């Protein structure tokens, strides 16, 4: 019997997991393509050349592949991910190229890994979402416990001087802080929230002014201890928003806490809610030290380099304003700021009304 030349493709032709093909790297003609390859690309050996395959690749990947295929030492290429663009859609192909020694023929395997990459991206996005949640929880709970601790110390002082009505008022605020944080933790840790890629913002149409006034009142109780006056203003008797009220108050509370770090005693922080025909704007304006120009571009970044110690020794963690911006975006709003060193800072959270361009 006449010996037949070994065909390296033959043992794999029945494999339905890989697109299998061969081509001549000199003439750029296909030699073989299995049914899966023909189905995916819509090619037939008699109609198309390898150039058609190359032309469907992203231009960067095309240049890379063409440079790699110019090898003269017959080295294999394995695990090369190429982006194929067809009708505006991107597919990701994991490819192996095996030059057949002493010929210009190349045997190749390709696998569409688009679904795998998408699944990996979903996992990464999910993990990033959970990391954001845990970061926000740790930041806000630590801040709340610190405030509660300060209030309790204040209450001890009042108790020793028999000012029991003041003690009761302070303990009431501590209780509200604890209840608010318990509710926040429960909201964030709901199974639906941790397993979903979307944040469960529970939007209800309600008057936000009542909640804002109550929040400011909590800080008024601490005026003697803080040495800073916190005031509230609105141009309306009622302002209705379709919004998650708990998360909105958390944002404003964080902005006030941030302002307190950089406002010296004797200063003030104003919280205002202003409704116009275009938007509802919440402004937190302080008479503090302001933000230096060289820090402004980076203040919303996670672990920002624009971190600095507060006026009263508060240690920076670099995530406070990132937390705030993240939550503002969850609420469908925008945040901006104006600041001049030595002249204070104003943060503005804007809820654009429906029909108004963002």
ChimeraX attribute file (.defattr): number of C-alpha atoms within 10 A of each C-alpha:
attribute: neighborCount
match mode: 1-to-1
recipient: residues
	/A:1	3
	/A:2	4
	/A:3	5
	/A:4	6
	/A:5	6
	/A:6	7
	/A:7	7
	/A:8	11
	/A:9	17
	/A:10	8
	/A:11	8
	/A:12	14
	/A:13	17
	/A:14	12
	/A:15	12
	/A:16	12
	/A:17	12
	/A:18	19
	/A:19	24
	/A:20	25
	/A:21	24
	/A:22	23
	/A:23	21
	/A:24	17
	/A:25	18
	/A:26	10
	/A:27	12
	/A:28	17
	/A:29	19
	/A:30	23
	/A:31	16
	/A:32	18
	/A:33	22
	/A:34	20
	/A:35	18
	/A:36	17
	/A:37	20
	/A:38	16
	/A:39	12
	/A:40	10
	/A:41	13
	/A:42	11
	/A:43	18
	/A:44	16
	/A:45	16
	/A:46	9
	/A:47	9
	/A:48	14
	/A:49	18
	/A:50	19
	/A:51	13
	/A:52	13
	/A:53	14
	/A:54	18
	/A:55	12
	/A:56	16
	/A:57	21
	/A:58	16
	/A:59	14
	/A:60	10
	/A:61	17
	/A:62	18
	/A:63	12
	/A:64	13
	/A:65	16
	/A:66	12
	/A:67	10
	/A:68	14
	/A:69	16
	/A:70	11
	/A:71	11
	/A:72	9
	/A:73	8
	/A:74	17
	/A:75	14
	/A:76	16
	/A:77	15
	/A:78	13
	/A:79	13
	/A:80	14
	/A:81	17
	/A:82	22
	/A:83	20
	/A:84	21
	/A:85	15
	/A:86	12
	/A:87	5
	/A:88	7
	/A:89	8
	/A:90	15
	/A:91	18
	/A:92	20
	/A:93	20
	/A:94	18
	/A:95	19
	/A:96	18
	/A:97	21
	/A:98	17
	/A:99	23
	/A:100	15
	/A:101	11
	/A:102	7
	/A:103	11
	/A:104	15
	/A:105	20
	/A:106	21
	/A:107	20
	/A:108	22
	/A:109	22
	/A:110	21
	/A:111	17
	/A:112	20
	/A:113	14
	/A:114	15
	/A:115	11
	/A:116	11
	/A:117	13
	/A:118	12
	/A:119	12
	/A:120	12
	/A:121	12
	/A:122	13
	/A:123	13
	/A:124	12
	/A:125	13
	/A:126	17
	/A:127	15
	/A:128	13
	/A:129	19
	/A:130	19
	/A:131	12
	/A:132	17
	/A:133	21
	/A:134	15
	/A:135	16
	/A:136	20
	/A:137	18
	/A:138	13
	/A:139	16
	/A:140	20
	/A:141	18
	/A:142	12
	/A:143	14
	/A:144	20
	/A:145	15
	/A:146	12
	/A:147	15
	/A:148	20
	/A:149	13
	/A:150	15
	/A:151	20
	/A:152	17
	/A:153	11
	/A:154	18
	/A:155	20
	/A:156	13
	/A:157	13
	/A:158	17
	/A:159	15
	/A:160	10
	/A:161	9
	/A:162	11
	/A:163	13
	/A:164	13
	/A:165	11
	/A:166	15
	/A:167	19
	/A:168	14
	/A:169	14
	/A:170	21
	/A:171	17
	/A:172	13
	/A:173	20
	/A:174	21
	/A:175	12
	/A:176	15
	/A:177	19
	/A:178	16
	/A:179	12
	/A:180	15
	/A:181	18
	/A:182	12
	/A:183	12
	/A:184	17
	/A:185	17
	/A:186	10
	/A:187	17
	/A:188	18
	/A:189	15
	/A:190	11
	/A:191	10
	/A:192	13
	/A:193	17
	/A:194	17
	/A:195	14
	/A:196	12
	/A:197	16
	/A:198	12
	/A:199	16
	/A:200	16
	/A:201	17
	/A:202	13
	/A:203	14
	/A:204	12
	/A:205	12
	/A:206	16
	/A:207	16
	/A:208	19
	/A:209	20
	/A:210	12
	/A:211	15
	/A:212	21
	/A:213	16
	/A:214	13
	/A:215	21
	/A:216	20
	/A:217	16
	/A:218	18
	/A:219	20
	/A:220	16
	/A:221	17
	/A:222	19
	/A:223	16
	/A:224	12
	/A:225	13
	/A:226	18
	/A:227	15
	/A:228	21
	/A:229	20
	/A:230	24
	/A:231	17
	/A:232	18
	/A:233	14
	/A:234	15
	/A:235	11
	/A:236	11
	/A:237	8
	/A:238	14
	/A:239	17
	/A:240	13
	/A:241	17
	/A:242	14
	/A:243	20
	/A:244	18
	/A:245	21
	/A:246	17
	/A:247	19
	/A:248	20
	/A:249	17
	/A:250	19
	/A:251	21
	/A:252	22
	/A:253	20
	/A:254	20
	/A:255	21
	/A:256	22
	/A:257	16
	/A:258	16
	/A:259	26
	/A:260	25
	/A:261	19
	/A:262	23
	/A:263	24
	/A:264	19
	/A:265	17
	/A:266	11
	/A:267	17
	/A:268	20
	/A:269	23
	/A:270	18
	/A:271	23
	/A:272	20
	/A:273	22
	/A:274	15
	/A:275	19
	/A:276	11
	/A:277	8
	/A:278	14
	/A:279	15
	/A:280	20
	/A:281	20
	/A:282	20
	/A:283	23
	/A:284	25
	/A:285	24
	/A:286	28
	/A:287	21
	/A:288	25
	/A:289	19
	/A:290	19
	/A:291	19
	/A:292	12
	/A:293	10
	/A:294	9
	/A:295	13
	/A:296	13
	/A:297	10
	/A:298	15
	/A:299	20
	/A:300	20
	/A:301	16
	/A:302	17
	/A:303	16
	/A:304	19
	/A:305	12
	/A:306	17
	/A:307	17
	/A:308	16
	/A:309	12
	/A:310	16
	/A:311	15
	/A:312	12
	/A:313	9
	/A:314	11
	/A:315	12
	/A:316	15
	/A:317	14
	/A:318	18
	/A:319	19
	/A:320	24
	/A:321	21
	/A:322	20
	/A:323	22
	/A:324	21
	/A:325	22
	/A:326	18
	/A:327	22
	/A:328	21
	/A:329	12
	/A:330	17
	/A:331	22
	/A:332	12
	/A:333	17
	/A:334	18
	/A:335	18
	/A:336	12
	/A:337	13
	/A:338	13
	/A:339	19
	/A:340	14
	/A:341	12
	/A:342	12
	/A:343	12
	/A:344	21
	/A:345	22
	/A:346	21
	/A:347	21
	/A:348	19
	/A:349	23
	/A:350	21
	/A:351	22
	/A:352	18
	/A:353	15
	/A:354	9
	/A:355	7
	/A:356	9
	/A:357	7
	/A:358	9
